[in-house]
Amino acid sequence: MSRSASITRNTAETQIQLTLNIDGSGIPDVSTGIGFFDHMLTLFARHSLMDLTVKATGDLH
């Protein structure tokens, strides 16, 4: 049984796709367009040994 989840949220202003694998190996693939947020999510994924993919586009401010 894989402990993972995926979710997508689309609005008129933003598109967000997120995938998380709790039993991963710490591989991040983060692109939100907000540098510090990308950095924090990347560190979270690496140090928790979870695979995290986040893709966000649109009005992110």
C-alpha distance matrix in Angstrom:
0.0 3.8 6.5 9.1 12.0 15.1 18.5 21.9 25.2 28.5 31.8 35.4 35.4 32.0 28.9 25.7 22.4 19.6 16.2 14.3 11.5 11.4 10.1 12.9 16.3 18.7 19.7 21.5 22.9 25.0 28.0 29.5 33.2 33.7 34.0 33.6 30.5 29.0 29.9 28.4 25.0 25.1 25.9 23.2 20.5 22.1 22.8 19.4 17.7 15.7 15.9 18.0 19.8 22.6 25.3 28.1 31.5 34.4 36.3 34.6 37.5
3.8 0.0 3.8 5.7 9.0 12.1 15.6 19.0 22.4 25.6 29.0 32.5 32.4 28.8 25.7 22.4 19.0 16.2 12.6 10.7 7.8 8.3 7.4 9.7 13.3 15.4 16.2 17.8 19.2 21.2 24.3 25.8 29.5 30.0 30.3 30.0 26.9 25.3 26.3 24.9 21.4 21.5 22.5 19.9 17.1 18.8 19.8 16.6 14.7 12.3 12.3 14.3 16.0 18.9 21.7 24.5 28.0 31.0 33.0 31.1 34.1
6.5 3.8 0.0 3.8 7.1 10.7 13.9 17.5 20.6 24.1 27.3 30.8 30.4 26.9 24.1 20.6 17.5 14.3 11.0 8.5 6.1 5.6 6.3 9.1 12.8 14.1 15.3 16.4 18.0 19.6 22.6 23.8 27.5 27.7 28.1 27.4 24.2 23.0 24.0 22.2 18.8 19.3 20.1 17.1 14.7 17.0 17.6 14.1 13.0 10.3 10.9 12.4 14.6 17.1 20.2 22.7 26.3 29.2 30.8 28.8 31.5
9.1 5.7 3.8 0.0 3.8 7.1 10.5 14.0 17.2 20.6 23.8 27.3 26.9 23.4 20.4 17.0 13.8 10.7 7.4 5.4 4.2 5.9 7.6 9.0 12.6 13.3 13.6 14.1 15.2 16.5 19.4 20.5 24.2 24.7 25.3 25.0 21.7 20.3 21.8 20.3 16.7 17.3 18.7 15.9 13.4 16.0 17.3 14.1 13.0 9.6 9.1 9.8 11.4 13.7 16.6 19.2 22.7 25.6 27.4 25.5 28.4
12.0 9.0 7.1 3.8 0.0 3.8 6.8 10.5 13.5 17.0 20.2 23.8 23.6 20.1 17.2 14.0 10.9 8.2 5.7 5.4 6.6 8.7 11.1 11.9 15.4 15.4 15.1 14.7 15.0 15.7 18.0 18.6 22.4 23.0 24.2 24.0 20.5 19.4 21.4 19.9 16.2 17.4 19.3 16.5 14.3 17.5 18.9 15.9 15.3 11.6 10.7 9.9 10.6 12.0 14.5 16.7 20.0 22.7 24.4 22.8 25.8
15.1 12.1 10.7 7.1 3.8 0.0 3.8 7.0 10.4 13.6 17.0 20.4 20.3 16.9 13.8 10.7 7.5 5.6 4.2 6.4 8.8 11.6 14.0 13.9 17.0 16.5 15.5 14.3 13.7 14.1 15.7 16.3 19.9 21.0 22.5 22.9 19.3 18.1 20.6 19.6 15.9 17.2 19.7 17.3 15.1 18.4 20.3 17.8 17.2 13.4 11.6 9.9 9.1 9.9 11.7 13.7 16.8 19.4 21.4 20.2 23.5
18.5 15.6 13.9 10.5 6.8 3.8 0.0 3.8 6.8 10.2 13.5 17.0 17.0 13.8 11.0 8.2 6.0 5.4 6.6 9.1 12.1 14.5 17.3 17.2 20.1 19.1 18.0 16.1 15.0 14.5 15.4 15.1 18.7 19.7 21.8 22.2 18.5 17.9 20.8 19.7 16.2 18.1 20.7 18.4 16.9 20.4 22.2 19.9 19.8 16.0 14.3 11.9 10.5 9.8 10.9 11.9 14.7 16.8 18.6 17.7 20.9
21.9 19.0 17.5 14.0 10.5 7.0 3.8 0.0 3.8 6.6 10.1 13.5 13.7 10.6 7.5 5.6 4.5 6.4 8.8 12.0 15.2 17.8 20.6 20.0 22.6 21.3 19.6 17.3 15.5 14.5 14.4 13.7 17.0 18.5 21.0 21.9 18.4 17.7 21.1 20.5 17.2 19.1 22.1 20.2 18.8 22.3 24.4 22.5 22.4 18.7 16.6 13.7 11.5 9.8 9.5 9.8 11.9 13.7 15.8 15.4 18.9
25.2 22.4 20.6 17.2 13.5 10.4 6.8 3.8 0.0 3.8 6.7 10.3 10.6 7.8 5.8 5.1 6.5 8.8 11.9 14.8 18.2 20.5 23.6 23.1 25.4 23.8 22.2 19.5 17.5 15.8 15.1 13.5 16.3 17.7 20.7 21.5 18.0 18.0 21.5 20.9 18.0 20.4 23.3 21.4 20.7 24.2 26.1 24.4 24.8 21.2 19.4 16.1 13.9 11.4 10.6 9.4 10.8 11.7 13.2 13.2 16.4
28.5 25.6 24.1 20.6 17.0 13.6 10.2 6.6 3.8 0.0 3.8 6.9 7.9 5.9 4.5 6.4 8.6 11.7 14.9 18.1 21.5 24.0 26.9 26.1 28.4 26.6 24.7 21.8 19.4 17.5 16.0 14.2 16.4 18.2 21.4 22.8 19.6 19.6 23.3 23.0 20.5 22.7 25.8 24.3 23.6 27.0 29.1 27.6 27.9 24.4 22.3 19.0 16.3 13.5 11.6 9.8 9.8 9.8 11.6 12.7 15.9
31.8 29.0 27.3 23.8 20.2 17.0 13.5 10.1 6.7 3.8 0.0 3.8 5.3 5.3 6.4 8.9 11.9 14.8 18.2 21.2 24.7 27.0 30.1 29.4 31.5 29.5 27.6 24.5 22.1 19.8 17.9 15.5 17.0 18.6 22.1 23.4 20.4 21.0 24.6 24.4 22.2 24.7 27.7 26.3 26.0 29.4 31.4 30.1 30.7 27.3 25.3 21.9 19.3 16.2 14.2 11.5 10.7 9.3 10.1 11.9 14.5
35.4 32.5 30.8 27.3 23.8 20.4 17.0 13.5 10.3 6.9 3.8 0.0 3.8 6.1 8.3 11.6 14.7 17.9 21.4 24.4 28.0 30.4 33.4 32.4 34.3 32.2 30.1 26.9 24.2 21.7 19.3 16.8 17.6 19.3 23.0 24.6 22.1 22.6 26.3 26.4 24.6 26.9 29.9 28.9 28.7 32.0 34.1 33.0 33.6 30.3 28.2 24.7 21.9 18.6 16.1 13.1 11.2 8.8 9.3 12.2 14.5
35.4 32.4 30.4 26.9 23.6 20.3 17.0 13.7 10.6 7.9 5.3 3.8 0.0 3.8 7.2 10.3 13.9 16.8 20.5 23.4 27.1 29.3 32.4 31.2 32.7 30.3 28.3 24.8 22.1 19.3 16.6 13.8 14.2 15.8 19.5 21.1 18.8 19.5 23.2 23.4 21.9 24.3 27.2 26.5 26.6 29.7 31.7 31.0 31.8 28.7 26.7 23.1 20.3 16.8 14.2 10.8 8.6 5.6 5.5 8.5 10.7
32.0 28.8 26.9 23.4 20.1 16.9 13.8 10.6 7.8 5.9 5.3 6.1 3.8 0.0 3.8 6.5 10.2 13.1 16.8 19.7 23.4 25.7 28.7 27.4 28.9 26.5 24.5 21.1 18.5 15.7 13.3 10.7 11.8 13.6 17.1 18.7 16.1 16.5 20.2 20.4 18.6 20.9 23.9 23.1 23.0 26.1 28.2 27.5 28.1 25.0 22.9 19.3 16.5 13.0 10.5 7.2 5.7 4.3 5.7 7.2 10.5
28.9 25.7 24.1 20.4 17.2 13.8 11.0 7.5 5.8 4.5 6.4 8.3 7.2 3.8 0.0 3.8 6.9 10.3 13.7 17.0 20.5 23.1 25.9 24.6 26.3 24.2 22.0 18.8 16.0 13.8 11.8 10.1 12.1 14.3 17.4 19.1 16.3 15.9 19.7 20.0 17.6 19.4 22.7 21.8 21.1 24.2 26.6 25.7 25.9 22.6 20.2 16.7 13.7 10.6 8.0 5.7 5.4 6.4 8.9 9.6 13.3
25.7 22.4 20.6 17.0 14.0 10.7 8.2 5.6 5.1 6.4 8.9 11.6 10.3 6.5 3.8 0.0 3.8 6.6 10.3 13.3 16.9 19.4 22.3 21.0 22.8 20.7 18.7 15.6 13.3 11.1 10.0 8.5 11.5 13.2 16.0 17.2 14.0 13.5 17.1 17.1 14.3 16.3 19.5 18.3 17.5 20.8 23.1 22.0 22.2 18.9 16.7 13.2 10.4 7.3 5.7 4.4 6.6 8.8 10.8 10.1 13.8
22.4 19.0 17.5 13.8 10.9 7.5 6.0 4.5 6.5 8.6 11.9 14.7 13.9 10.2 6.9 3.8 0.0 3.8 6.9 10.4 13.7 16.6 19.2 17.9 19.9 18.2 16.2 13.5 11.3 10.2 10.1 10.0 13.4 15.1 17.3 18.4 15.1 13.9 17.3 17.2 13.9 15.4 18.6 17.3 15.8 19.0 21.5 20.1 19.8 16.3 13.8 10.6 7.7 5.7 5.2 6.5 9.3 12.1 14.5 13.6 17.2
19.6 16.2 14.3 10.7 8.2 5.6 5.4 6.4 8.8 11.7 14.8 17.9 16.8 13.1 10.3 6.6 3.8 0.0 3.8 6.7 10.3 12.9 15.7 14.6 16.7 15.1 13.5 11.1 9.9 9.1 10.4 10.7 14.4 15.4 17.0 17.6 14.1 12.8 15.7 15.1 11.5 13.1 16.0 14.2 12.5 15.9 18.2 16.5 16.3 12.8 10.6 7.4 5.5 4.6 6.6 8.6 12.0 14.9 16.9 15.2 18.5
16.2 12.6 11.0 7.4 5.7 4.2 6.6 8.8 11.9 14.9 18.2 21.4 20.5 16.8 13.7 10.3 6.9 3.8 0.0 3.8 6.8 9.9 12.3 11.3 13.8 12.8 11.5 10.1 9.6 10.2 12.4 13.6 17.2 18.2 19.2 19.6 16.3 14.6 16.9 16.2 12.4 13.2 15.8 13.8 11.4 14.6 16.9 14.8 14.0 10.3 7.9 5.8 5.0 6.6 9.2 11.9 15.4 18.5 20.6 18.8 22.0
14.3 10.7 8.5 5.4 5.4 6.4 9.1 12.0 14.8 18.1 21.2 24.4 23.4 19.7 17.0 13.3 10.4 6.7 3.8 0.0 3.8 6.2 9.0 8.5 11.2 10.4 10.2 9.5 10.4 11.3 14.2 15.4 19.0 19.4 19.9 19.6 16.4 14.9 16.5 15.2 11.5 12.2 14.1 11.6 9.1 12.2 14.0 11.5 10.8 7.0 5.8 4.7 6.5 8.7 12.0 14.6 18.3 21.4 23.0 20.8 23.7
11.5 7.8 6.1 4.2 6.6 8.8 12.1 15.2 18.2 21.5 24.7 28.0 27.1 23.4 20.5 16.9 13.7 10.3 6.8 3.8 0.0 3.8 5.5 5.4 8.8 9.2 9.6 10.4 12.0 13.8 17.0 18.6 22.2 22.5 22.6 22.2 19.3 17.5 18.5 17.3 13.8 13.8 15.1 12.7 9.7 12.0 13.6 10.8 9.2 5.7 5.0 6.6 9.0 11.9 15.2 18.1 21.8 24.9 26.7 24.5 27.3
11.4 8.3 5.6 5.9 8.7 11.6 14.5 17.8 20.5 24.0 27.0 30.4 29.3 25.7 23.1 19.4 16.6 12.9 9.9 6.2 3.8 0.0 3.8 5.5 8.7 9.1 10.9 11.9 14.4 15.8 19.3 20.6 24.1 23.8 23.7 22.7 19.9 18.6 19.0 17.2 14.1 14.3 14.7 11.8 9.4 11.5 12.0 8.6 7.6 4.9 6.7 8.6 11.8 14.4 17.9 20.5 24.3 27.3 28.7 26.2 28.6
10.1 7.4 6.3 7.6 11.1 14.0 17.3 20.6 23.6 26.9 30.1 33.4 32.4 28.7 25.9 22.3 19.2 15.7 12.3 9.0 5.5 3.8 0.0 3.8 6.9 9.0 10.9 13.1 15.7 17.8 21.4 23.2 26.5 26.5 26.0 25.3 22.7 21.0 21.1 19.6 16.7 16.1 16.3 14.0 11.2 12.2 12.8 9.8 7.5 6.1 7.6 10.7 13.7 16.9 20.3 23.2 26.9 30.1 31.8 29.3 31.9
12.9 9.7 9.1 9.0 11.9 13.9 17.2 20.0 23.1 26.1 29.4 32.4 31.2 27.4 24.6 21.0 17.9 14.6 11.3 8.5 5.4 5.5 3.8 0.0 3.8 5.9 7.3 9.9 12.6 15.1 18.8 21.0 24.1 24.3 23.6 23.1 20.9 18.6 18.7 17.8 14.9 13.6 14.2 12.6 9.2 9.8 11.3 9.2 6.0 4.6 4.9 8.5 11.4 14.9 18.2 21.4 24.9 28.4 30.2 27.7 30.3
16.3 13.3 12.8 12.6 15.4 17.0 20.1 22.6 25.4 28.4 31.5 34.3 32.7 28.9 26.3 22.8 19.9 16.7 13.8 11.2 8.8 8.7 6.9 3.8 0.0 3.8 5.8 9.2 12.4 15.1 18.8 21.4 24.1 24.1 22.8 22.4 20.7 18.2 17.6 17.2 14.7 12.6 12.8 12.1 8.7 7.8 9.6 8.6 4.8 5.7 6.1 9.7 12.6 16.0 19.2 22.4 25.9 29.4 31.2 28.5 30.9
18.7 15.4 14.1 13.3 15.4 16.5 19.1 21.3 23.8 26.6 29.5 32.2 30.3 26.5 24.2 20.7 18.2 15.1 12.8 10.4 9.2 9.1 9.0 5.9 3.8 0.0 3.8 6.3 10.0 12.2 15.9 18.3 20.9 20.6 19.2 18.6 17.0 14.6 13.9 13.4 11.1 8.9 9.1 8.7 5.3 4.2 6.8 6.6 3.7 4.5 5.0 7.7 10.7 13.7 16.9 19.9 23.3 26.7 28.3 25.4 27.6
19.7 16.2 15.3 13.6 15.1 15.5 18.0 19.6 22.2 24.7 27.6 30.1 28.3 24.5 22.0 18.7 16.2 13.5 11.5 10.2 9.6 10.9 10.9 7.3 5.8 3.8 0.0 3.8 6.8 9.7 13.3 16.2 18.7 19.0 17.7 17.9 16.3 13.3 13.2 13.6 11.0 8.3 10.0 10.2 6.6 6.2 9.8 9.9 7.4 6.7 4.7 6.5 8.4 11.6 14.4 17.6 20.8 24.4 26.3 23.7 26.2
21.5 17.8 16.4 14.1 14.7 14.3 16.1 17.3 19.5 21.8 24.5 26.9 24.8 21.1 18.8 15.6 13.5 11.1 10.1 9.5 10.4 11.9 13.1 9.9 9.2 6.3 3.8 0.0 3.8 6.0 9.7 12.4 14.9 15.3 14.2 14.5 12.8 9.6 10.1 10.8 7.9 5.5 8.3 8.7 5.7 6.7 10.3 10.6 9.3 7.9 5.6 4.9 6.0 8.4 11.1 14.1 17.3 20.8 22.6 20.0 22.4
22.9 19.2 18.0 15.2 15.0 13.7 15.0 15.5 17.5 19.4 22.1 24.2 22.1 18.5 16.0 13.3 11.3 9.9 9.6 10.4 12.0 14.4 15.7 12.6 12.4 10.0 6.8 3.8 0.0 3.8 6.8 10.1 12.5 13.7 13.1 14.4 12.6 9.1 10.7 12.1 9.2 7.5 11.0 11.6 9.1 10.4 14.0 14.2 13.0 11.1 8.1 6.2 4.6 6.4 8.1 11.4 14.3 17.9 20.1 17.8 20.6
25.0 21.2 19.6 16.5 15.7 14.1 14.5 14.5 15.8 17.5 19.8 21.7 19.3 15.7 13.8 11.1 10.2 9.1 10.2 11.3 13.8 15.8 17.8 15.1 15.1 12.2 9.7 6.0 3.8 0.0 3.8 6.5 9.1 10.0 9.9 11.2 9.1 5.8 8.4 9.8 7.1 6.6 10.4 10.9 9.6 11.5 14.6 14.9 14.7 12.6 10.3 7.3 5.5 4.7 6.2 8.6 11.6 15.0 16.8 14.3 16.9
28.0 24.3 22.6 19.4 18.0 15.7 15.4 14.4 15.1 16.0 17.9 19.3 16.6 13.3 11.8 10.0 10.1 10.4 12.4 14.2 17.0 19.3 21.4 18.8 18.8 15.9 13.3 9.7 6.8 3.8 0.0 3.8 5.8 7.9 8.5 10.8 9.1 6.3 9.6 11.5 9.6 9.6 13.3 14.1 13.2 15.1 18.1 18.6 18.4 16.4 13.9 10.8 8.2 6.0 5.1 6.3 8.5 11.8 13.7 11.6 14.4
29.5 25.8 23.8 20.5 18.6 16.3 15.1 13.7 13.5 14.2 15.5 16.8 13.8 10.7 10.1 8.5 10.0 10.7 13.6 15.4 18.6 20.6 23.2 21.0 21.4 18.3 16.2 12.4 10.1 6.5 3.8 0.0 3.8 5.4 7.6 9.6 7.5 6.3 10.0 11.3 9.8 11.2 14.4 14.8 14.7 17.0 19.5 19.8 20.3 18.1 16.1 12.6 10.3 7.0 5.8 4.6 6.5 9.2 10.4 7.9 10.7
33.2 29.5 27.5 24.2 22.4 19.9 18.7 17.0 16.3 16.4 17.0 17.6 14.2 11.8 12.1 11.5 13.4 14.4 17.2 19.0 22.2 24.1 26.5 24.1 24.1 20.9 18.7 14.9 12.5 9.1 5.8 3.8 0.0 3.8 6.1 9.2 8.4 7.5 10.7 12.7 12.3 13.2 16.1 17.2 17.4 19.3 21.7 22.5 23.1 21.2 19.3 15.9 13.7 10.6 8.9 7.3 7.3 9.1 9.9 7.6 9.6
33.7 30.0 27.7 24.7 23.0 21.0 19.7 18.5 17.7 18.2 18.6 19.3 15.8 13.6 14.3 13.2 15.1 15.4 18.2 19.4 22.5 23.8 26.5 24.3 24.1 20.6 19.0 15.3 13.7 10.0 7.9 5.4 3.8 0.0 3.8 5.8 5.5 6.1 8.7 10.3 10.7 12.2 14.4 15.5 16.6 18.4 20.2 21.2 22.4 20.8 19.5 16.2 14.8 11.8 11.1 9.4 10.1 11.4 11.0 7.8 8.6
34.0 30.3 28.1 25.3 24.2 22.5 21.8 21.0 20.7 21.4 22.1 23.0 19.5 17.1 17.4 16.0 17.3 17.0 19.2 19.9 22.6 23.7 26.0 23.6 22.8 19.2 17.7 14.2 13.1 9.9 8.5 7.6 6.1 3.8 0.0 3.8 5.5 5.1 6.2 8.8 10.1 10.5 12.4 14.3 15.5 16.5 18.4 20.0 21.1 20.1 19.0 16.1 15.2 12.9 12.9 12.1 13.2 14.8 14.7 11.6 12.1
33.6 30.0 27.4 25.0 24.0 22.9 22.2 21.9 21.5 22.8 23.4 24.6 21.1 18.7 19.1 17.2 18.4 17.6 19.6 19.6 22.2 22.7 25.3 23.1 22.4 18.6 17.9 14.5 14.4 11.2 10.8 9.6 9.2 5.8 3.8 0.0 3.8 5.4 5.0 6.2 8.7 9.8 10.6 12.3 14.3 15.4 16.5 18.2 19.9 19.2 18.8 16.1 16.0 13.9 14.7 14.0 15.6 17.1 16.4 12.9 12.8
30.5 26.9 24.2 21.7 20.5 19.3 18.5 18.4 18.0 19.6 20.4 22.1 18.8 16.1 16.3 14.0 15.1 14.1 16.3 16.4 19.3 19.9 22.7 20.9 20.7 17.0 16.3 12.8 12.6 9.1 9.1 7.5 8.4 5.5 5.5 3.8 0.0 3.8 5.3 5.2 6.2 8.5 9.9 10.5 12.3 14.3 15.5 16.4 18.1 16.9 16.4 13.3 13.2 10.8 12.0 11.3 13.5 15.2 14.8 11.1 11.8
29.0 25.3 23.0 20.3 19.4 18.1 17.9 17.7 18.0 19.6 21.0 22.6 19.5 16.5 15.9 13.5 13.9 12.8 14.6 14.9 17.5 18.6 21.0 18.6 18.2 14.6 13.3 9.6 9.1 5.8 6.3 6.3 7.5 6.1 5.1 5.4 3.8 0.0 3.8 5.6 5.3 6.0 8.6 9.9 10.6 12.2 14.3 15.4 16.4 15.1 14.1 11.1 10.6 8.8 10.0 10.4 12.8 15.3 15.7 12.4 13.9
29.9 26.3 24.0 21.8 21.4 20.6 20.8 21.1 21.5 23.3 24.6 26.3 23.2 20.2 19.7 17.1 17.3 15.7 16.9 16.5 18.5 19.0 21.1 18.7 17.6 13.9 13.2 10.1 10.7 8.4 9.6 10.0 10.7 8.7 6.2 5.0 5.3 3.8 0.0 3.8 5.6 5.1 6.2 8.6 10.0 10.7 12.2 14.2 15.4 15.0 14.6 12.4 12.9 11.9 13.5 14.2 16.5 18.9 19.1 15.7 16.6
28.4 24.9 22.2 20.3 19.9 19.6 19.7 20.5 20.9 23.0 24.4 26.4 23.4 20.4 20.0 17.1 17.2 15.1 16.2 15.2 17.3 17.2 19.6 17.8 17.2 13.4 13.6 10.8 12.1 9.8 11.5 11.3 12.7 10.3 8.8 6.2 5.2 5.6 3.8 0.0 3.8 5.4 5.2 6.1 8.7 10.0 10.6 12.0 14.1 13.6 14.0 11.8 13.0 12.1 14.4 14.9 17.7 19.9 19.8 16.1 16.9
25.0 21.4 18.8 16.7 16.2 15.9 16.2 17.2 18.0 20.5 22.2 24.6 21.9 18.6 17.6 14.3 13.9 11.5 12.4 11.5 13.8 14.1 16.7 14.9 14.7 11.1 11.0 7.9 9.2 7.1 9.6 9.8 12.3 10.7 10.1 8.7 6.2 5.3 5.6 3.8 0.0 3.8 5.5 5.0 6.2 8.7 10.1 10.5 12.0 10.7 10.7 8.1 9.4 8.7 11.6 12.6 15.9 18.5 19.0 15.6 17.1
25.1 21.5 19.3 17.3 17.4 17.2 18.1 19.1 20.4 22.7 24.7 26.9 24.3 20.9 19.4 16.3 15.4 13.1 13.2 12.2 13.8 14.3 16.1 13.6 12.6 8.9 8.3 5.5 7.5 6.6 9.6 11.2 13.2 12.2 10.5 9.8 8.5 6.0 5.1 5.4 3.8 0.0 3.8 5.4 5.2 6.2 8.6 10.0 10.6 10.0 9.6 7.9 9.3 9.7 12.4 14.2 17.3 20.3 21.2 17.9 19.6
25.9 22.5 20.1 18.7 19.3 19.7 20.7 22.1 23.3 25.8 27.7 29.9 27.2 23.9 22.7 19.5 18.6 16.0 15.8 14.1 15.1 14.7 16.3 14.2 12.8 9.1 10.0 8.3 11.0 10.4 13.3 14.4 16.1 14.4 12.4 10.6 9.9 8.6 6.2 5.2 5.5 3.8 0.0 3.8 5.5 5.2 6.0 8.3 9.8 10.3 11.2 10.4 12.6 13.1 16.0 17.6 20.7 23.4 23.9 20.5 21.7
23.2 19.9 17.1 15.9 16.5 17.3 18.4 20.2 21.4 24.3 26.3 28.9 26.5 23.1 21.8 18.3 17.3 14.2 13.8 11.6 12.7 11.8 14.0 12.6 12.1 8.7 10.2 8.7 11.6 10.9 14.1 14.8 17.2 15.5 14.3 12.3 10.5 9.9 8.6 6.1 5.0 5.4 3.8 0.0 3.8 5.6 5.5 6.0 8.3 8.2 9.8 8.9 11.7 12.3 15.7 17.2 20.7 23.4 23.8 20.3 21.7
20.5 17.1 14.7 13.4 14.3 15.1 16.9 18.8 20.7 23.6 26.0 28.7 26.6 23.0 21.1 17.5 15.8 12.5 11.4 9.1 9.7 9.4 11.2 9.2 8.7 5.3 6.6 5.7 9.1 9.6 13.2 14.7 17.4 16.6 15.5 14.3 12.3 10.6 10.0 8.7 6.2 5.2 5.5 3.8 0.0 3.8 5.7 5.4 5.9 5.0 6.1 5.9 9.1 10.8 14.4 16.6 20.2 23.3 24.3 21.2 23.1
22.1 18.8 17.0 16.0 17.5 18.4 20.4 22.3 24.2 27.0 29.4 32.0 29.7 26.1 24.2 20.8 19.0 15.9 14.6 12.2 12.0 11.5 12.2 9.8 7.8 4.2 6.2 6.7 10.4 11.5 15.1 17.0 19.3 18.4 16.5 15.4 14.3 12.2 10.7 10.0 8.7 6.2 5.2 5.6 3.8 0.0 3.8 5.6 5.2 6.7 7.8 8.8 11.8 13.8 17.0 19.4 22.8 26.0 27.0 23.8 25.6
22.8 19.8 17.6 17.3 18.9 20.3 22.2 24.4 26.1 29.1 31.4 34.1 31.7 28.2 26.6 23.1 21.5 18.2 16.9 14.0 13.6 12.0 12.8 11.3 9.6 6.8 9.8 10.3 14.0 14.6 18.1 19.5 21.7 20.2 18.4 16.5 15.5 14.3 12.2 10.6 10.1 8.6 6.0 5.5 5.7 3.8 0.0 3.8 5.5 7.9 10.4 11.5 14.8 16.5 19.9 22.0 25.4 28.3 29.0 25.6 27.0
19.4 16.6 14.1 14.1 15.9 17.8 19.9 22.5 24.4 27.6 30.1 33.0 31.0 27.5 25.7 22.0 20.1 16.5 14.8 11.5 10.8 8.6 9.8 9.2 8.6 6.6 9.9 10.6 14.2 14.9 18.6 19.8 22.5 21.2 20.0 18.2 16.4 15.4 14.2 12.0 10.5 10.0 8.3 6.0 5.4 5.6 3.8 0.0 3.8 5.4 8.8 10.1 13.8 15.7 19.4 21.6 25.2 28.2 28.9 25.7 27.3
17.7 14.7 13.0 13.0 15.3 17.2 19.8 22.4 24.8 27.9 30.7 33.6 31.8 28.1 25.9 22.2 19.8 16.3 14.0 10.8 9.2 7.6 7.5 6.0 4.8 3.7 7.4 9.3 13.0 14.7 18.4 20.3 23.1 22.4 21.1 19.9 18.1 16.4 15.4 14.1 12.0 10.6 9.8 8.3 5.9 5.2 5.5 3.8 0.0 3.8 6.7 9.3 12.9 15.6 19.1 21.8 25.4 28.7 29.9 26.9 28.9
15.7 12.3 10.3 9.6 11.6 13.4 16.0 18.7 21.2 24.4 27.3 30.3 28.7 25.0 22.6 18.9 16.3 12.8 10.3 7.0 5.7 4.9 6.1 4.6 5.7 4.5 6.7 7.9 11.1 12.6 16.4 18.1 21.2 20.8 20.1 19.2 16.9 15.1 15.0 13.6 10.7 10.0 10.3 8.2 5.0 6.7 7.9 5.4 3.8 0.0 3.8 6.2 9.9 12.6 16.2 19.0 22.7 25.9 27.3 24.5 26.8
15.9 12.3 10.9 9.1 10.7 11.6 14.3 16.6 19.4 22.3 25.3 28.2 26.7 22.9 20.2 16.7 13.8 10.6 7.9 5.8 5.0 6.7 7.6 4.9 6.1 5.0 4.7 5.6 8.1 10.3 13.9 16.1 19.3 19.5 19.0 18.8 16.4 14.1 14.6 14.0 10.7 9.6 11.2 9.8 6.1 7.8 10.4 8.8 6.7 3.8 0.0 3.8 6.8 10.2 13.5 16.7 20.2 23.7 25.5 23.0 25.6
18.0 14.3 12.4 9.8 9.9 9.9 11.9 13.7 16.1 19.0 21.9 24.7 23.1 19.3 16.7 13.2 10.6 7.4 5.8 4.7 6.6 8.6 10.7 8.5 9.7 7.7 6.5 4.9 6.2 7.3 10.8 12.6 15.9 16.2 16.1 16.1 13.3 11.1 12.4 11.8 8.1 7.9 10.4 8.9 5.9 8.8 11.5 10.1 9.3 6.2 3.8 0.0 3.8 6.6 10.1 13.0 16.7 20.0 21.7 19.2 21.9
19.8 16.0 14.6 11.4 10.6 9.1 10.5 11.5 13.9 16.3 19.3 21.9 20.3 16.5 13.7 10.4 7.7 5.5 5.0 6.5 9.0 11.8 13.7 11.4 12.6 10.7 8.4 6.0 4.6 5.5 8.2 10.3 13.7 14.8 15.2 16.0 13.2 10.6 12.9 13.0 9.4 9.3 12.6 11.7 9.1 11.8 14.8 13.8 12.9 9.9 6.8 3.8 0.0 3.8 6.7 10.1 13.5 17.0 19.2 17.1 20.2
22.6 18.9 17.1 13.7 12.0 9.9 9.8 9.8 11.4 13.5 16.2 18.6 16.8 13.0 10.6 7.3 5.7 4.6 6.6 8.7 11.9 14.4 16.9 14.9 16.0 13.7 11.6 8.4 6.4 4.7 6.0 7.0 10.6 11.8 12.9 13.9 10.8 8.8 11.9 12.1 8.7 9.7 13.1 12.3 10.8 13.8 16.5 15.7 15.6 12.6 10.2 6.6 3.8 0.0 3.8 6.5 10.1 13.5 15.4 13.3 16.5
25.3 21.7 20.2 16.6 14.5 11.7 10.9 9.5 10.6 11.6 14.2 16.1 14.2 10.5 8.0 5.7 5.2 6.6 9.2 12.0 15.2 17.9 20.3 18.2 19.2 16.9 14.4 11.1 8.1 6.2 5.1 5.8 8.9 11.1 12.9 14.7 12.0 10.0 13.5 14.4 11.6 12.4 16.0 15.7 14.4 17.0 19.9 19.4 19.1 16.2 13.5 10.1 6.7 3.8 0.0 3.8 6.8 10.5 13.0 11.6 15.1
28.1 24.5 22.7 19.2 16.7 13.7 11.9 9.8 9.4 9.8 11.5 13.1 10.8 7.2 5.7 4.4 6.5 8.6 11.9 14.6 18.1 20.5 23.2 21.4 22.4 19.9 17.6 14.1 11.4 8.6 6.3 4.6 7.3 9.4 12.1 14.0 11.3 10.4 14.2 14.9 12.6 14.2 17.6 17.2 16.6 19.4 22.0 21.6 21.8 19.0 16.7 13.0 10.1 6.5 3.8 0.0 3.8 7.0 9.3 8.0 11.7
31.5 28.0 26.3 22.7 20.0 16.8 14.7 11.9 10.8 9.8 10.7 11.2 8.6 5.7 5.4 6.6 9.3 12.0 15.4 18.3 21.8 24.3 26.9 24.9 25.9 23.3 20.8 17.3 14.3 11.6 8.5 6.5 7.3 10.1 13.2 15.6 13.5 12.8 16.5 17.7 15.9 17.3 20.7 20.7 20.2 22.8 25.4 25.2 25.4 22.7 20.2 16.7 13.5 10.1 6.8 3.8 0.0 3.8 6.9 7.1 10.7
34.4 31.0 29.2 25.6 22.7 19.4 16.8 13.7 11.7 9.8 9.3 8.8 5.6 4.3 6.4 8.8 12.1 14.9 18.5 21.4 24.9 27.3 30.1 28.4 29.4 26.7 24.4 20.8 17.9 15.0 11.8 9.2 9.1 11.4 14.8 17.1 15.2 15.3 18.9 19.9 18.5 20.3 23.4 23.4 23.3 26.0 28.3 28.2 28.7 25.9 23.7 20.0 17.0 13.5 10.5 7.0 3.8 0.0 3.8 5.8 9.0
36.3 33.0 30.8 27.4 24.4 21.4 18.6 15.8 13.2 11.6 10.1 9.3 5.5 5.7 8.9 10.8 14.5 16.9 20.6 23.0 26.7 28.7 31.8 30.2 31.2 28.3 26.3 22.6 20.1 16.8 13.7 10.4 9.9 11.0 14.7 16.4 14.8 15.7 19.1 19.8 19.0 21.2 23.9 23.8 24.3 27.0 29.0 28.9 29.9 27.3 25.5 21.7 19.2 15.4 13.0 9.3 6.9 3.8 0.0 3.8 5.9
34.6 31.1 28.8 25.5 22.8 20.2 17.7 15.4 13.2 12.7 11.9 12.2 8.5 7.2 9.6 10.1 13.6 15.2 18.8 20.8 24.5 26.2 29.3 27.7 28.5 25.4 23.7 20.0 17.8 14.3 11.6 7.9 7.6 7.8 11.6 12.9 11.1 12.4 15.7 16.1 15.6 17.9 20.5 20.3 21.2 23.8 25.6 25.7 26.9 24.5 23.0 19.2 17.1 13.3 11.6 8.0 7.1 5.8 3.8 0.0 3.8
37.5 34.1 31.5 28.4 25.8 23.5 20.9 18.9 16.4 15.9 14.5 14.5 10.7 10.5 13.3 13.8 17.2 18.5 22.0 23.7 27.3 28.6 31.9 30.3 30.9 27.6 26.2 22.4 20.6 16.9 14.4 10.7 9.6 8.6 12.1 12.8 11.8 13.9 16.6 16.9 17.1 19.6 21.7 21.7 23.1 25.6 27.0 27.3 28.9 26.8 25.6 21.9 20.2 16.5 15.1 11.7 10.7 9.0 5.9 3.8 0.0
